[in-house]
Amino acid sequence: MASFLGVSASGFPLDVALGRTNSQSSTGHRGVDTVQRDPVRIGVYEISGNRPMLCATRRAIYSKTQDVCRVLNSSFAVHYDACLGGSTSKCVDKGMQTDPARAVTTMALPLNSFPASMEEAPSNLIVVGGFAKCSSSHVFRILQSHPNTVTFGKQVGSLAGQEVEFEMAAFAIARTLQIPGKPVISACTGMPLRALKECNRLVGWIRGRYDNSTAAVLVITDIFFLEKKALAHRWTGKVKLLFVVREPADYLWAAYNFWILPGERKGLQNDWTDMTTHTRSPELFHDLVVADGKMPAWQPRSDKVTGLWFNLIQDVKNASATILVLKSEAAKPFIADLP
């Protein structure tokens, strides 16, 4: 592989690309959040290989998500056979097999709901959007390890009401990164006050091993980028958008195991589950799925964990003119399969 996102693939350290230890591929019953400065232990029940979800639960989820899977299939060429109504005979309760990583590109009709004009976007600006529990942490960790890739903190994006200032700052920073040796902070010089504050905020969030002796690519890794919609529509066809997606049943199972339910005690890390406080089981997960958001303990989070994700997939088929869909369901890193 010669390049990835416009930078040399040789710059990705193998220990980062291959040394994935986060909870989605953990075989030791618990994972490590590899993005935190001081990695912390999280959810002992996270995607437990010993207690996978029931096959009946998978079938129930597929029955509710076929319309979403059709969008993924028709607009993004991401094919989940079982979710599309194909055979589910491969599902056995003693274990689950996952597909290898893959990546595809596609074209979709642009959505012109943001009529305001904008300056031409720099060619070295990329956005990684998607959803929690879809490997965005691993993608971010790989990107920040490259000396010619600049990233802000994970989930650092535009603030409400400051989309224009965010655009000005991000574009200016990206253009500055095109010039070897030029200090990044110089991108903020001469900006109006509101844009200056936003530019300084973003520069302060720069993470990774960036070496400014060469030109670099700016990658915004904000999993909430699509939820904010305004910039997603405004940047249609003008900025490279990477959309991180995951098989619906696996996504919901991950969300259930990772986050606490309303009414449960908080864990060591805000609303993350932990082994000393929370209990998870395939049977309870099945009850929650079948209840379809109507169980009191599930209702407050049902839109965030289920409906919002599915609605955005429906919306994004019209919101982006060029999308690279990353589908990663195996421990092998996705970059290994990219040309």
PLY file of the C-alpha trace (Angstrom):
ply
format ascii 1.0
element vertex 339
property float x
property float y
property float z
element edge 338
property int vertex1
property int vertex2
end_header
0.00 0.00 0.00
1.66 3.22 -1.16
-0.54 5.79 0.55
-3.51 6.29 2.81
-5.44 9.58 2.89
-2.62 11.24 0.97
0.20 10.28 3.34
2.77 7.51 3.09
1.51 4.29 4.65
5.02 3.54 5.88
4.53 6.21 8.53
1.96 4.15 10.44
3.82 2.25 13.21
3.01 -1.45 13.07
2.67 -1.62 16.84
-0.18 0.88 16.55
-1.87 -0.53 13.47
-1.63 -4.15 14.60
-1.58 -3.77 18.36
-5.26 -3.10 18.82
-6.24 -3.64 22.43
-9.53 -1.86 22.69
-12.61 -3.64 23.90
-14.15 -4.50 20.55
-11.47 -7.09 19.85
-10.63 -8.03 23.41
-10.34 -11.72 24.21
-9.52 -11.23 27.85
-13.01 -10.20 28.98
-12.10 -6.52 29.29
-10.58 -3.88 27.08
-8.32 -0.86 27.25
-9.30 2.55 25.93
-6.23 3.24 23.82
-7.10 6.90 23.22
-6.95 8.11 26.82
-3.68 9.65 27.99
-3.76 7.26 30.91
-5.49 4.14 29.54
-8.22 2.88 31.83
-9.86 -0.50 32.13
-13.40 -0.57 30.86
-16.45 -2.84 30.61
-15.64 -6.38 31.63
-18.76 -7.51 29.77
-17.88 -5.65 26.55
-18.48 -7.98 23.58
-17.73 -11.01 25.68
-16.62 -13.91 23.51
-17.95 -16.30 26.13
-21.48 -14.88 26.18
-22.40 -13.57 22.74
-25.87 -12.30 21.96
-28.54 -14.88 21.24
-29.31 -15.76 17.63
-32.95 -14.88 18.31
-31.81 -11.39 19.28
-29.91 -10.99 16.04
-32.95 -12.00 14.05
-35.12 -9.54 15.98
-32.68 -6.71 15.27
-32.47 -7.60 11.58
-36.25 -7.55 11.32
-36.22 -3.96 12.60
-33.28 -2.71 10.54
-33.78 -4.09 7.04
-34.55 -0.63 5.65
-31.25 0.70 6.99
-29.33 -2.26 5.62
-30.92 -1.66 2.22
-29.57 1.90 2.29
-26.10 0.65 3.23
-26.29 -1.90 0.44
-27.68 0.31 -2.33
-25.91 3.59 -1.54
-22.63 2.38 -0.04
-22.25 -1.21 -1.30
-21.95 -2.48 2.27
-23.76 -5.80 2.22
-25.04 -7.44 5.42
-26.76 -10.53 4.05
-28.61 -11.61 7.19
-29.91 -8.11 7.85
-31.15 -7.92 4.27
-33.31 -10.99 4.80
-30.76 -13.56 3.72
-29.84 -16.75 5.50
-29.23 -16.61 9.24
-28.40 -20.29 9.53
-24.75 -19.48 10.22
-25.71 -17.93 13.54
-25.10 -20.39 16.36
-25.31 -19.54 20.02
-21.95 -21.07 20.88
-20.04 -18.31 19.04
-20.06 -15.70 16.33
-17.86 -15.18 13.30
-17.20 -11.77 11.80
-16.31 -10.63 8.32
-12.85 -9.24 7.50
-12.40 -5.52 7.19
-13.31 -3.89 3.92
-13.56 -0.42 2.47
-15.51 0.86 -0.51
-16.18 4.19 -2.15
-19.44 5.34 -3.61
-21.20 8.32 -5.14
-24.53 9.64 -3.93
-26.69 12.60 -4.85
-25.76 15.84 -3.00
-28.22 17.51 -0.66
-28.27 21.28 -1.20
-29.95 22.31 2.03
-27.22 24.80 3.01
-27.26 27.47 0.29
-24.55 29.72 1.75
-21.45 29.89 -0.41
-18.10 28.78 0.91
-14.51 29.12 -0.18
-12.82 26.19 -1.83
-11.91 23.55 0.71
-8.23 22.61 1.07
-7.38 19.27 -0.53
-5.63 18.01 2.60
-8.72 18.20 4.85
-10.54 14.98 5.77
-13.38 14.26 8.19
-13.85 10.90 9.90
-17.48 10.72 10.97
-19.53 7.88 12.30
-20.86 6.67 15.59
-19.64 5.51 18.97
-18.78 1.80 19.15
-17.90 1.60 15.45
-14.09 1.52 15.86
-13.64 5.30 15.70
-11.20 5.18 18.63
-8.99 2.75 16.76
-9.14 4.84 13.59
-8.19 7.93 15.61
-5.31 6.13 17.30
-3.87 5.04 13.97
-4.19 8.50 12.44
-2.55 10.35 15.32
0.44 7.98 15.16
1.50 9.24 11.72
4.05 12.09 11.57
2.35 13.64 8.51
-1.20 13.51 9.83
-2.57 16.16 12.19
-5.61 15.35 14.31
-7.54 17.26 16.93
-8.70 15.39 20.00
-11.20 12.62 19.31
-14.73 14.05 19.10
-13.44 17.61 18.75
-15.60 19.34 16.16
-17.71 22.44 15.63
-19.59 24.04 18.52
-23.26 24.98 18.24
-23.65 28.32 16.51
-19.99 28.50 15.50
-20.01 26.39 12.35
-18.77 29.24 10.15
-15.91 30.05 12.53
-15.03 26.36 12.72
-14.92 26.18 8.94
-12.68 29.26 8.71
-10.31 27.89 11.33
-10.17 24.33 9.97
-9.58 25.53 6.42
-6.83 27.92 7.54
-5.09 25.25 9.63
-5.23 22.75 6.76
-3.73 25.27 4.33
-0.95 26.07 6.78
-0.14 22.37 7.03
0.47 22.32 3.27
3.60 24.45 3.81
6.55 22.53 5.35
8.05 24.24 8.37
5.29 26.81 8.82
4.07 27.00 12.46
0.48 25.83 12.79
-0.44 28.69 15.12
0.28 31.15 12.30
-2.95 29.95 10.67
-4.89 32.06 13.19
-3.15 35.35 12.37
-5.45 38.14 11.20
-8.73 36.34 11.82
-11.85 38.09 13.20
-12.19 37.71 16.97
-14.72 34.85 16.98
-12.81 32.91 14.34
-9.53 33.64 16.16
-10.87 32.10 19.38
-12.06 29.05 17.48
-8.75 28.71 15.66
-6.79 28.91 18.91
-9.11 26.29 20.42
-8.48 23.86 17.57
-4.72 24.42 17.52
-4.71 23.69 21.25
-6.36 20.34 20.57
-3.78 19.09 18.06
-2.64 15.61 19.01
-0.21 13.02 17.70
3.33 12.88 16.38
3.08 15.63 13.79
6.41 16.68 12.30
6.05 20.06 10.57
9.20 19.57 8.50
6.94 18.15 5.78
3.44 18.85 4.52
0.63 17.18 6.43
-3.01 16.16 6.18
-5.59 17.51 8.67
-8.07 14.88 9.84
-11.10 15.89 11.91
-12.16 12.82 13.90
-15.59 13.77 15.17
-18.09 10.92 15.50
-20.82 13.53 16.05
-20.10 15.29 12.75
-23.10 13.72 11.02
-25.42 14.49 13.93
-24.65 18.19 13.58
-25.78 17.99 9.92
-25.07 21.62 9.02
-21.42 21.11 8.10
-22.06 17.63 6.71
-24.44 19.18 4.19
-22.32 22.29 3.64
-19.18 20.31 2.90
-20.92 17.89 0.54
-18.61 16.97 -2.31
-16.04 19.54 -1.17
-14.36 17.79 1.75
-13.45 14.11 1.93
-15.83 12.40 4.37
-15.13 8.99 5.86
-18.19 7.33 7.33
-17.51 4.61 9.91
-20.29 2.03 9.96
-20.89 -1.25 11.76
-23.19 -4.22 11.38
-26.44 -3.22 13.17
-26.70 -6.14 15.59
-23.04 -5.92 16.58
-23.38 -2.17 17.03
-26.35 -2.49 19.40
-24.69 -5.31 21.33
-21.59 -3.15 21.79
-23.67 -0.16 22.91
-25.56 -2.29 25.43
-22.37 -3.71 26.90
-20.46 -0.43 26.95
-22.88 2.16 28.34
-24.80 2.10 31.61
-28.57 2.00 31.41
-30.72 4.77 32.90
-31.18 4.13 36.60
-27.92 2.21 36.99
-25.12 3.49 39.19
-22.35 5.37 37.40
-19.20 3.44 36.68
-15.59 4.47 37.13
-15.71 6.40 33.85
-18.95 8.42 33.72
-21.56 6.35 31.89
-19.33 3.40 31.00
-20.02 -0.01 32.50
-17.51 -1.66 34.79
-17.16 -5.15 36.20
-17.69 -4.20 39.84
-20.99 -2.38 39.37
-22.94 -3.57 36.34
-24.31 -6.85 35.07
-24.92 -7.65 31.43
-26.50 -10.74 29.91
-27.67 -11.87 26.46
-31.08 -12.62 27.96
-31.63 -9.07 29.27
-30.37 -7.65 25.99
-32.92 -9.78 24.16
-35.73 -8.44 26.36
-34.65 -4.86 25.67
-34.49 -5.43 21.91
-37.89 -7.12 21.77
-39.40 -4.31 23.87
-38.28 -1.89 21.12
-37.58 1.03 23.45
-40.71 0.61 25.56
-38.99 -0.74 28.69
-38.51 2.09 31.24
-34.84 1.23 31.76
-34.14 1.43 28.03
-36.41 4.18 26.76
-34.30 7.25 27.66
-31.36 5.89 25.67
-33.24 4.12 22.90
-33.08 7.03 20.46
-29.38 7.63 21.04
-28.40 3.99 20.80
-30.82 2.87 18.10
-33.03 5.34 16.29
-30.52 8.18 15.88
-27.90 5.91 14.35
-30.34 4.44 11.87
-31.90 7.79 10.96
-28.50 9.29 10.20
-27.62 6.42 7.89
-30.84 7.11 6.02
-29.96 10.80 5.86
-26.30 10.53 4.96
-27.03 8.75 1.67
-28.14 12.17 0.40
-25.78 14.31 2.47
-22.46 13.27 1.00
-21.30 13.21 -2.60
-18.20 11.14 -1.93
-17.91 8.78 1.02
-15.40 6.14 1.98
-17.21 3.60 4.10
-15.08 1.77 6.62
-16.42 -1.56 7.79
-14.24 -3.14 10.46
-15.46 -6.27 12.20
-12.18 -8.09 12.75
-9.07 -7.49 14.83
-7.12 -6.98 11.59
-6.78 -3.23 10.93
-8.81 -1.80 8.08
-5.80 -0.10 6.50
-4.44 -3.49 5.48
-7.14 -3.86 2.84
-6.96 -0.40 1.31
-5.14 0.06 -2.00
0 1
1 2
2 3
3 4
4 5
5 6
6 7
7 8
8 9
9 10
10 11
11 12
12 13
13 14
14 15
15 16
16 17
17 18
18 19
19 20
20 21
21 22
22 23
23 24
24 25
25 26
26 27
27 28
28 29
29 30
30 31
31 32
32 33
33 34
34 35
35 36
36 37
37 38
38 39
39 40
40 41
41 42
42 43
43 44
44 45
45 46
46 47
47 48
48 49
49 50
50 51
51 52
52 53
53 54
54 55
55 56
56 57
57 58
58 59
59 60
60 61
61 62
62 63
63 64
64 65
65 66
66 67
67 68
68 69
69 70
70 71
71 72
72 73
73 74
74 75
75 76
76 77
77 78
78 79
79 80
80 81
81 82
82 83
83 84
84 85
85 86
86 87
87 88
88 89
89 90
90 91
91 92
92 93
93 94
94 95
95 96
96 97
97 98
98 99
99 100
100 101
101 102
102 103
103 104
104 105
105 106
106 107
107 108
108 109
109 110
110 111
111 112
112 113
113 114
114 115
115 116
116 117
117 118
118 119
119 120
120 121
121 122
122 123
123 124
124 125
125 126
126 127
127 128
128 129
129 130
130 131
131 132
132 133
133 134
134 135
135 136
136 137
137 138
138 139
139 140
140 141
141 142
142 143
143 144
144 145
145 146
146 147
147 148
148 149
149 150
150 151
151 152
152 153
153 154
154 155
155 156
156 157
157 158
158 159
159 160
160 161
161 162
162 163
163 164
164 165
165 166
166 167
167 168
168 169
169 170
170 171
171 172
172 173
173 174
174 175
175 176
176 177
177 178
178 179
179 180
180 181
181 182
182 183
183 184
184 185
185 186
186 187
187 188
188 189
189 190
190 191
191 192
192 193
193 194
194 195
195 196
196 197
197 198
198 199
199 200
200 201
201 202
202 203
203 204
204 205
205 206
206 207
207 208
208 209
209 210
210 211
211 212
212 213
213 214
214 215
215 216
216 217
217 218
218 219
219 220
220 221
221 222
222 223
223 224
224 225
225 226
226 227
227 228
228 229
229 230
230 231
231 232
232 233
233 234
234 235
235 236
236 237
237 238
238 239
239 240
240 241
241 242
242 243
243 244
244 245
245 246
246 247
247 248
248 249
249 250
250 251
251 252
252 253
253 254
254 255
255 256
256 257
257 258
258 259
259 260
260 261
261 262
262 263
263 264
264 265
265 266
266 267
267 268
268 269
269 270
270 271
271 272
272 273
273 274
274 275
275 276
276 277
277 278
278 279
279 280
280 281
281 282
282 283
283 284
284 285
285 286
286 287
287 288
288 289
289 290
290 291
291 292
292 293
293 294
294 295
295 296
296 297
297 298
298 299
299 300
300 301
301 302
302 303
303 304
304 305
305 306
306 307
307 308
308 309
309 310
310 311
311 312
312 313
313 314
314 315
315 316
316 317
317 318
318 319
319 320
320 321
321 322
322 323
323 324
324 325
325 326
326 327
327 328
328 329
329 330
330 331
331 332
332 333
333 334
334 335
335 336
336 337
337 338
